[in-house]
Amino acid sequence: MVTPSPNQTFSFPLSAMPSLISRNVAVIGAGAAGLCAALELRGEGHNVVVYERENQIGGTWAYTPETESDPIGLDPKRKVVHSSVYASLRTNLPRENMGFRIYPFVASGKPGRDPRRYPSHREVWEYLRDFAEEFRLSELVRFGREVWHVGLVEDRKWVVKSRDRNGGEGDGDSEVYDAVVICNGHYTEPRIAEIPGIDEWPGKQIHSHNYRVPDPFRDQAVVVIGNSASSDDICRDIAGVAKEVHIAARSVEDKLLGKLPGHGNIWFHSMIKSVRKDGTVSFEDGTEIYADVIIHCTGYKYHFPFLETNGIVTVDDNRVGPLYKHIFPPTLAPWLSFVGFPWKVSAPFPMFEFQCKWIAGVLSGRVPLESKEEMTADIEAFYAFLEASGIPKRYTHSHLTEEYPYEYSDCLAAKGGSPPPEEWRKQMYFAAERRRAGMRETYRDEWDDEDLISLAHQDFKNYNLGVTL
């Protein structure tokens, strides 16, 4: 049994805390968000069942070398591979900032583990396994169960229909719950760039979702579309074996166009203008090259084909709505909620905690939720702000829409009755972003914020929740 210290400010989910109302709640997905939801819901006194289509926890962090039969992910009949992790991936956030507040992401010291500050994907997966073991979360998970239908039934309850992932619709289970929390992630259904002439272009296309290792691109000319963390990693990964790597991105400044300093075979371009059947790729900056492969590092679509809300919740140009604070659809709140939708966030796992604490507290009656009218008015004001700011609809759930990266987490903390994000966490994020912008090759291995690391570890010791430092 884990025992919190007298100075600990967080509630401990395994203790028998009083709850106004205990609900039967289904959680869809056992990745980081789903595990966090299970912990917070159970801690609030709810009865929780987690549905997970794979045979292990971890979600997208559970690496597999397997890829899909359709490399760009457009075939609806393809066998879906959930993970988008590539073999060389390391986190782009320091572990102190990344981990759950209730279970800090410190180096475990266990044999075979990765102690680096920006560790590998496997270390994150191992951390999630440790987290699940520490709080006995696996006992709540039904592994190998694919949810194929979630829908409203009488008395505003929800039916969840699942099946063995190798079975058909007729051989599944059907159970009714008071509430459903959707935690199925959003890194599985690829978004593809629209390129004039692509139907006649003879080269190969692949989405980063199906990228694992650079070997297949040896001695080839490769175009990578995008300027995100994944495109940054993948282009450098491939450059070690490819003949040429050309990065096409909207956000590249004119002064940066051309060969990337320090690399003999990486070039920056503006976006692709068109492609031709002779293999040529033309860029908006006027340059042209011959390419064998185009890799789309162009993001993902929000996708939950199992959910039936009679048109109340829709996806329009990657805007899932209407959602209050990216979580509650006003008409169905709080009986339907979503965790983990915001992207480009400063601290994803702590954000999950804030979201889940709020959801769990609202369901028990401990925390009030605004009226349907108030939530709707807030959503409309947010949409109006995005439109007035010229922010495309597809960026609705991106935290790039906020001037202050912790504004959202501060808001959630207040609503859920949690302490706000620590000051060191905020400063550490800003320091990490500055390094990443100015030291793209080395930011994961060089830093100068030891004072913030010290503050973080001091807080971790005060938490004293079974973590050995």
Secondary structure, DSSP 8 states (H G I E B T S, - for coil): -----TT--S--TTS----S---EEEEE--SHHHHHHHHHHHHTT-EEEEEESSSSS-GGGS--S---SSTTS--TTS--------TT-B-SS-HHHHSBTTB-------TT----SS-BHHHHHHHHHHHHHHTT-GGGEEETEEEEEEEE-GGG-EEEEEEETTS-GGG-EEEEESEEEE---SSSEE-----TTTTT--SEEEEGGG---SGGGTT-EEEEE--SHHHHHHHHHHHTT-SEEEEE-TT--GGG-EE-TT-SSEEEE--EEEE-TTSEEEETTS-EEE-SEEEE---EE---TTEE-TTSSEEETTEEES-BTTTB-TTTTTTEEE-S--BS-S-HHHHHHHHHHHHHHHHHTSS----HHHHHHHHHHHHHHHHHTT--GGGTTBGGG-SSTTHHHHHHHHHHT-----HHHHHHHHHHHHHHHH-TTTTTT----HHHHHHHHHHHHHH-SS---
